[in-house]
């Protein structure tokens, strides 16, 4: 089941310029989520990163991974639409290729482990089906 931007805004508390997900393509309850971030030159970040050579920052790619992962949490806790998920850590982050305006970042996240409100995900970001970034994303839920 895909989710458009209005459905996304009902689940994620983020708003412009920090909402990093444009569409959710797939959610498998408690397991997996695939989402899209369309990278455009109109984004505020490109005024300073970098004016002469626009590059989408790796930390924002990690944020897109975390936001994608939040949909897995939501899939098993939909009644808790006020539940906030905060970073608890990032391990083994790797950035393999620059992401630039015009790219469509496809993010995939898979639940690796859960202990109560502590969630661990394996996430990857792709452009043109090539991995551009990957990380282990750790989130802590807080009501």
Biotite code that builds the C-alpha atoms (Angstrom):
import biotite.structure as struc

atoms = struc.array([
    struc.Atom([0.000, 0.000, 0.000], chain_id="A", res_id=1, res_name="UNK", atom_name="CA", element="C"),
    struc.Atom([1.542, 3.301, -1.054], chain_id="A", res_id=2, res_name="UNK", atom_name="CA", element="C"),
    struc.Atom([1.272, 6.452, 1.014], chain_id="A", res_id=3, res_name="UNK", atom_name="CA", element="C"),
    struc.Atom([1.219, 9.902, -0.508], chain_id="A", res_id=4, res_name="UNK", atom_name="CA", element="C"),
    struc.Atom([2.501, 13.041, 1.180], chain_id="A", res_id=5, res_name="UNK", atom_name="CA", element="C"),
    struc.Atom([-0.718, 13.681, 3.111], chain_id="A", res_id=6, res_name="UNK", atom_name="CA", element="C"),
    struc.Atom([-0.682, 10.165, 4.573], chain_id="A", res_id=7, res_name="UNK", atom_name="CA", element="C"),
    struc.Atom([3.016, 10.589, 5.396], chain_id="A", res_id=8, res_name="UNK", atom_name="CA", element="C"),
    struc.Atom([2.325, 13.868, 7.230], chain_id="A", res_id=9, res_name="UNK", atom_name="CA", element="C"),
    struc.Atom([-0.234, 12.076, 9.410], chain_id="A", res_id=10, res_name="UNK", atom_name="CA", element="C"),
    struc.Atom([2.444, 9.647, 10.610], chain_id="A", res_id=11, res_name="UNK", atom_name="CA", element="C"),
    struc.Atom([5.701, 11.638, 10.663], chain_id="A", res_id=12, res_name="UNK", atom_name="CA", element="C"),
    struc.Atom([5.929, 14.793, 12.797], chain_id="A", res_id=13, res_name="UNK", atom_name="CA", element="C"),
    struc.Atom([8.540, 16.339, 10.451], chain_id="A", res_id=14, res_name="UNK", atom_name="CA", element="C"),
    struc.Atom([7.725, 19.294, 8.211], chain_id="A", res_id=15, res_name="UNK", atom_name="CA", element="C"),
    struc.Atom([9.556, 21.272, 5.540], chain_id="A", res_id=16, res_name="UNK", atom_name="CA", element="C"),
    struc.Atom([12.490, 21.558, 5.312], chain_id="A", res_id=17, res_name="UNK", atom_name="CA", element="C"),
    struc.Atom([13.095, 18.408, 7.364], chain_id="A", res_id=18, res_name="UNK", atom_name="CA", element="C"),
    struc.Atom([10.538, 16.010, 5.920], chain_id="A", res_id=19, res_name="UNK", atom_name="CA", element="C"),
    struc.Atom([12.749, 13.671, 3.877], chain_id="A", res_id=20, res_name="UNK", atom_name="CA", element="C"),
    struc.Atom([10.123, 11.300, 2.470], chain_id="A", res_id=21, res_name="UNK", atom_name="CA", element="C"),
    struc.Atom([7.921, 12.152, -0.542], chain_id="A", res_id=22, res_name="UNK", atom_name="CA", element="C"),
    struc.Atom([6.173, 8.808, -0.994], chain_id="A", res_id=23, res_name="UNK", atom_name="CA", element="C"),
    struc.Atom([6.070, 5.429, 0.725], chain_id="A", res_id=24, res_name="UNK", atom_name="CA", element="C"),
    struc.Atom([5.993, 2.662, -1.882], chain_id="A", res_id=25, res_name="UNK", atom_name="CA", element="C"),
    struc.Atom([5.693, -0.403, 0.313], chain_id="A", res_id=26, res_name="UNK", atom_name="CA", element="C"),
    struc.Atom([5.331, -1.389, 3.951], chain_id="A", res_id=27, res_name="UNK", atom_name="CA", element="C"),
    struc.Atom([5.440, -4.965, 5.198], chain_id="A", res_id=28, res_name="UNK", atom_name="CA", element="C"),
    struc.Atom([4.116, -4.960, 8.740], chain_id="A", res_id=29, res_name="UNK", atom_name="CA", element="C"),
    struc.Atom([6.898, -5.144, 11.295], chain_id="A", res_id=30, res_name="UNK", atom_name="CA", element="C"),
    struc.Atom([9.511, -5.979, 8.658], chain_id="A", res_id=31, res_name="UNK", atom_name="CA", element="C"),
    struc.Atom([10.259, -3.613, 5.794], chain_id="A", res_id=32, res_name="UNK", atom_name="CA", element="C"),
    struc.Atom([9.594, -0.226, 4.231], chain_id="A", res_id=33, res_name="UNK", atom_name="CA", element="C"),
    struc.Atom([10.515, 1.278, 0.855], chain_id="A", res_id=34, res_name="UNK", atom_name="CA", element="C"),
    struc.Atom([10.201, 5.037, 0.354], chain_id="A", res_id=35, res_name="UNK", atom_name="CA", element="C"),
    struc.Atom([11.242, 7.779, -2.061], chain_id="A", res_id=36, res_name="UNK", atom_name="CA", element="C"),
    struc.Atom([12.906, 11.162, -1.630], chain_id="A", res_id=37, res_name="UNK", atom_name="CA", element="C"),
    struc.Atom([12.990, 13.332, -4.744], chain_id="A", res_id=38, res_name="UNK", atom_name="CA", element="C"),
    struc.Atom([16.077, 15.515, -4.520], chain_id="A", res_id=39, res_name="UNK", atom_name="CA", element="C"),
    struc.Atom([15.447, 18.918, -6.120], chain_id="A", res_id=40, res_name="UNK", atom_name="CA", element="C"),
    struc.Atom([17.552, 22.051, -6.515], chain_id="A", res_id=41, res_name="UNK", atom_name="CA", element="C"),
    struc.Atom([14.737, 24.036, -4.861], chain_id="A", res_id=42, res_name="UNK", atom_name="CA", element="C"),
    struc.Atom([15.598, 22.611, -1.445], chain_id="A", res_id=43, res_name="UNK", atom_name="CA", element="C"),
    struc.Atom([16.877, 25.089, 1.100], chain_id="A", res_id=44, res_name="UNK", atom_name="CA", element="C"),
    struc.Atom([19.966, 22.991, 1.873], chain_id="A", res_id=45, res_name="UNK", atom_name="CA", element="C"),
    struc.Atom([21.463, 23.688, -1.550], chain_id="A", res_id=46, res_name="UNK", atom_name="CA", element="C"),
    struc.Atom([21.863, 27.388, -0.787], chain_id="A", res_id=47, res_name="UNK", atom_name="CA", element="C"),
    struc.Atom([24.840, 26.396, 1.339], chain_id="A", res_id=48, res_name="UNK", atom_name="CA", element="C"),
    struc.Atom([25.743, 22.779, 0.482], chain_id="A", res_id=49, res_name="UNK", atom_name="CA", element="C"),
    struc.Atom([27.353, 23.667, -1.851], chain_id="A", res_id=50, res_name="UNK", atom_name="CA", element="C"),
    struc.Atom([26.441, 26.743, -3.927], chain_id="A", res_id=51, res_name="UNK", atom_name="CA", element="C"),
    struc.Atom([28.936, 25.868, -6.675], chain_id="A", res_id=52, res_name="UNK", atom_name="CA", element="C"),
    struc.Atom([28.338, 22.101, -6.616], chain_id="A", res_id=53, res_name="UNK", atom_name="CA", element="C"),
    struc.Atom([25.064, 20.966, -5.066], chain_id="A", res_id=54, res_name="UNK", atom_name="CA", element="C"),
    struc.Atom([25.426, 17.737, -3.056], chain_id="A", res_id=55, res_name="UNK", atom_name="CA", element="C"),
    struc.Atom([22.698, 16.245, -0.852], chain_id="A", res_id=56, res_name="UNK", atom_name="CA", element="C"),
    struc.Atom([24.316, 15.817, 2.592], chain_id="A", res_id=57, res_name="UNK", atom_name="CA", element="C"),
    struc.Atom([24.961, 12.349, 3.970], chain_id="A", res_id=58, res_name="UNK", atom_name="CA", element="C"),
    struc.Atom([23.376, 13.287, 7.295], chain_id="A", res_id=59, res_name="UNK", atom_name="CA", element="C"),
    struc.Atom([20.115, 14.025, 5.462], chain_id="A", res_id=60, res_name="UNK", atom_name="CA", element="C"),
    struc.Atom([20.356, 10.669, 3.709], chain_id="A", res_id=61, res_name="UNK", atom_name="CA", element="C"),
    struc.Atom([20.606, 9.125, 7.186], chain_id="A", res_id=62, res_name="UNK", atom_name="CA", element="C"),
    struc.Atom([17.570, 11.137, 8.254], chain_id="A", res_id=63, res_name="UNK", atom_name="CA", element="C"),
    struc.Atom([15.652, 9.791, 5.248], chain_id="A", res_id=64, res_name="UNK", atom_name="CA", element="C"),
    struc.Atom([16.629, 6.282, 6.372], chain_id="A", res_id=65, res_name="UNK", atom_name="CA", element="C"),
    struc.Atom([15.366, 6.983, 9.906], chain_id="A", res_id=66, res_name="UNK", atom_name="CA", element="C"),
    struc.Atom([12.080, 8.432, 8.616], chain_id="A", res_id=67, res_name="UNK", atom_name="CA", element="C"),
    struc.Atom([11.600, 5.406, 6.366], chain_id="A", res_id=68, res_name="UNK", atom_name="CA", element="C"),
    struc.Atom([12.293, 3.122, 9.334], chain_id="A", res_id=69, res_name="UNK", atom_name="CA", element="C"),
    struc.Atom([9.632, 4.947, 11.365], chain_id="A", res_id=70, res_name="UNK", atom_name="CA", element="C"),
    struc.Atom([6.978, 3.519, 9.033], chain_id="A", res_id=71, res_name="UNK", atom_name="CA", element="C"),
    struc.Atom([7.952, 0.018, 10.173], chain_id="A", res_id=72, res_name="UNK", atom_name="CA", element="C"),
    struc.Atom([7.383, 1.101, 13.768], chain_id="A", res_id=73, res_name="UNK", atom_name="CA", element="C"),
    struc.Atom([4.056, 2.646, 12.759], chain_id="A", res_id=74, res_name="UNK", atom_name="CA", element="C"),
    struc.Atom([3.021, -0.572, 11.005], chain_id="A", res_id=75, res_name="UNK", atom_name="CA", element="C"),
    struc.Atom([3.012, -2.454, 14.307], chain_id="A", res_id=76, res_name="UNK", atom_name="CA", element="C"),
    struc.Atom([1.915, 0.443, 16.522], chain_id="A", res_id=77, res_name="UNK", atom_name="CA", element="C"),
    struc.Atom([-0.571, 2.403, 14.370], chain_id="A", res_id=78, res_name="UNK", atom_name="CA", element="C"),
    struc.Atom([-2.690, 3.359, 17.373], chain_id="A", res_id=79, res_name="UNK", atom_name="CA", element="C"),
    struc.Atom([0.291, 5.316, 18.709], chain_id="A", res_id=80, res_name="UNK", atom_name="CA", element="C"),
    struc.Atom([0.287, 8.032, 16.037], chain_id="A", res_id=81, res_name="UNK", atom_name="CA", element="C"),
    struc.Atom([1.785, 10.337, 18.681], chain_id="A", res_id=82, res_name="UNK", atom_name="CA", element="C"),
    struc.Atom([4.747, 8.044, 19.188], chain_id="A", res_id=83, res_name="UNK", atom_name="CA", element="C"),
    struc.Atom([8.015, 9.819, 18.488], chain_id="A", res_id=84, res_name="UNK", atom_name="CA", element="C"),
    struc.Atom([11.071, 7.910, 17.327], chain_id="A", res_id=85, res_name="UNK", atom_name="CA", element="C"),
    struc.Atom([14.429, 9.459, 18.142], chain_id="A", res_id=86, res_name="UNK", atom_name="CA", element="C"),
    struc.Atom([17.898, 8.486, 17.016], chain_id="A", res_id=87, res_name="UNK", atom_name="CA", element="C"),
    struc.Atom([19.602, 6.129, 19.441], chain_id="A", res_id=88, res_name="UNK", atom_name="CA", element="C"),
    struc.Atom([22.605, 5.646, 17.166], chain_id="A", res_id=89, res_name="UNK", atom_name="CA", element="C"),
    struc.Atom([23.980, 5.004, 13.720], chain_id="A", res_id=90, res_name="UNK", atom_name="CA", element="C"),
    struc.Atom([26.538, 2.316, 12.998], chain_id="A", res_id=91, res_name="UNK", atom_name="CA", element="C"),
    struc.Atom([28.567, 1.425, 9.926], chain_id="A", res_id=92, res_name="UNK", atom_name="CA", element="C"),
    struc.Atom([27.369, 4.366, 7.826], chain_id="A", res_id=93, res_name="UNK", atom_name="CA", element="C"),
    struc.Atom([28.879, 4.331, 4.355], chain_id="A", res_id=94, res_name="UNK", atom_name="CA", element="C"),
    struc.Atom([28.413, 6.827, 1.551], chain_id="A", res_id=95, res_name="UNK", atom_name="CA", element="C"),
    struc.Atom([29.345, 5.395, -1.821], chain_id="A", res_id=96, res_name="UNK", atom_name="CA", element="C"),
    struc.Atom([28.299, 8.051, -4.336], chain_id="A", res_id=97, res_name="UNK", atom_name="CA", element="C"),
    struc.Atom([27.227, 11.682, -4.268], chain_id="A", res_id=98, res_name="UNK", atom_name="CA", element="C"),
    struc.Atom([23.517, 12.407, -4.424], chain_id="A", res_id=99, res_name="UNK", atom_name="CA", element="C"),
    struc.Atom([22.680, 15.516, -6.441], chain_id="A", res_id=100, res_name="UNK", atom_name="CA", element="C"),
    struc.Atom([19.581, 17.456, -7.507], chain_id="A", res_id=101, res_name="UNK", atom_name="CA", element="C"),
    struc.Atom([17.553, 15.480, -10.009], chain_id="A", res_id=102, res_name="UNK", atom_name="CA", element="C"),
    struc.Atom([18.291, 12.169, -8.293], chain_id="A", res_id=103, res_name="UNK", atom_name="CA", element="C"),
    struc.Atom([15.500, 10.054, -6.878], chain_id="A", res_id=104, res_name="UNK", atom_name="CA", element="C"),
    struc.Atom([16.653, 8.509, -3.629], chain_id="A", res_id=105, res_name="UNK", atom_name="CA", element="C"),
    struc.Atom([14.943, 5.172, -2.990], chain_id="A", res_id=106, res_name="UNK", atom_name="CA", element="C"),
    struc.Atom([15.309, 4.134, 0.624], chain_id="A", res_id=107, res_name="UNK", atom_name="CA", element="C"),
    struc.Atom([14.809, 0.602, 1.909], chain_id="A", res_id=108, res_name="UNK", atom_name="CA", element="C"),
    struc.Atom([14.782, -0.282, 5.588], chain_id="A", res_id=109, res_name="UNK", atom_name="CA", element="C"),
    struc.Atom([14.486, -3.703, 7.204], chain_id="A", res_id=110, res_name="UNK", atom_name="CA", element="C"),
    struc.Atom([13.911, -4.368, 10.890], chain_id="A", res_id=111, res_name="UNK", atom_name="CA", element="C"),
    struc.Atom([16.889, -6.253, 12.296], chain_id="A", res_id=112, res_name="UNK", atom_name="CA", element="C"),
    struc.Atom([16.065, -6.282, 16.009], chain_id="A", res_id=113, res_name="UNK", atom_name="CA", element="C"),
    struc.Atom([13.629, -4.908, 18.564], chain_id="A", res_id=114, res_name="UNK", atom_name="CA", element="C"),
    struc.Atom([13.683, -4.807, 22.345], chain_id="A", res_id=115, res_name="UNK", atom_name="CA", element="C"),
    struc.Atom([10.649, -2.961, 23.734], chain_id="A", res_id=116, res_name="UNK", atom_name="CA", element="C"),
    struc.Atom([11.000, 0.629, 22.468], chain_id="A", res_id=117, res_name="UNK", atom_name="CA", element="C"),
    struc.Atom([14.514, 0.137, 21.034], chain_id="A", res_id=118, res_name="UNK", atom_name="CA", element="C"),
    struc.Atom([14.553, -0.635, 17.296], chain_id="A", res_id=119, res_name="UNK", atom_name="CA", element="C"),
    struc.Atom([17.481, -1.545, 15.011], chain_id="A", res_id=120, res_name="UNK", atom_name="CA", element="C"),
    struc.Atom([17.188, -1.316, 11.220], chain_id="A", res_id=121, res_name="UNK", atom_name="CA", element="C"),
    struc.Atom([19.408, -2.101, 8.266], chain_id="A", res_id=122, res_name="UNK", atom_name="CA", element="C"),
    struc.Atom([18.861, 0.667, 5.737], chain_id="A", res_id=123, res_name="UNK", atom_name="CA", element="C"),
    struc.Atom([20.117, 1.384, 2.248], chain_id="A", res_id=124, res_name="UNK", atom_name="CA", element="C"),
    struc.Atom([19.594, 4.263, -0.167], chain_id="A", res_id=125, res_name="UNK", atom_name="CA", element="C"),
    struc.Atom([19.710, 3.785, -3.929], chain_id="A", res_id=126, res_name="UNK", atom_name="CA", element="C"),
    struc.Atom([19.898, 6.044, -6.975], chain_id="A", res_id=127, res_name="UNK", atom_name="CA", element="C"),
    struc.Atom([19.245, 4.314, -10.297], chain_id="A", res_id=128, res_name="UNK", atom_name="CA", element="C"),
    struc.Atom([19.290, 0.943, -8.477], chain_id="A", res_id=129, res_name="UNK", atom_name="CA", element="C"),
    struc.Atom([22.867, 1.523, -7.225], chain_id="A", res_id=130, res_name="UNK", atom_name="CA", element="C"),
    struc.Atom([23.581, 1.744, -3.487], chain_id="A", res_id=131, res_name="UNK", atom_name="CA", element="C"),
    struc.Atom([24.657, 5.282, -2.614], chain_id="A", res_id=132, res_name="UNK", atom_name="CA", element="C"),
    struc.Atom([24.460, 4.966, 1.187], chain_id="A", res_id=133, res_name="UNK", atom_name="CA", element="C"),
    struc.Atom([23.851, 2.384, 3.858], chain_id="A", res_id=134, res_name="UNK", atom_name="CA", element="C"),
    struc.Atom([23.770, 2.249, 7.649], chain_id="A", res_id=135, res_name="UNK", atom_name="CA", element="C"),
    struc.Atom([22.484, 0.507, 10.704], chain_id="A", res_id=136, res_name="UNK", atom_name="CA", element="C"),
    struc.Atom([19.913, 2.912, 12.116], chain_id="A", res_id=137, res_name="UNK", atom_name="CA", element="C"),
    struc.Atom([18.933, 2.684, 15.795], chain_id="A", res_id=138, res_name="UNK", atom_name="CA", element="C"),
    struc.Atom([15.750, 4.361, 16.981], chain_id="A", res_id=139, res_name="UNK", atom_name="CA", element="C"),
    struc.Atom([14.193, 4.727, 20.425], chain_id="A", res_id=140, res_name="UNK", atom_name="CA", element="C"),
    struc.Atom([10.453, 5.189, 20.651], chain_id="A", res_id=141, res_name="UNK", atom_name="CA", element="C"),
    struc.Atom([9.050, 7.660, 23.159], chain_id="A", res_id=142, res_name="UNK", atom_name="CA", element="C"),
    struc.Atom([5.369, 8.258, 23.842], chain_id="A", res_id=143, res_name="UNK", atom_name="CA", element="C"),
])
